[in-house]
Amino acid sequence: IFTGLLVCPLNIFYRSTRYYFLRVMRNIVFSPFYK
């Protein structure tokens, strides 16, 4: 039970930060095309 509580928030945090990082990188890559 302790390991599940320890891994679950880290998994959610990792997933959200990975999604945010991919979105930021996509904005950086496509920013010259928007101008």
N, C-alpha and C positions, 0 to 999 in steps of 0.2 A: 504493500500500500504506500509506503514512504517513497519507494522508487517511482511509482506511478505519479505521485504528486510532484516529485522532483522533475521528472522528465516532461510531463504534460505542459506546464507553463513555458519551459524552455523551447519545446517544439512549436508552440503557438507564437512565441516571441521570434524564433528563427524564421518561421514561415512569413510573418508580417514584415520583418525587416528585409527578407529576401525579395518580397513583392515590391516594397518601397524602393529598394536598391535597383531592381530591374526597371521600375517606372522612371526613376531619376536618370539612369543611363540612357533610356529610350528618349527622354526629353533632351539630353545633351547631344545625342546622335542626330535627332531630327530638328534641332533648333536652327541650323543654317538654312533648312528648306522652308521654314516658316517666314523668314525675313524677306 
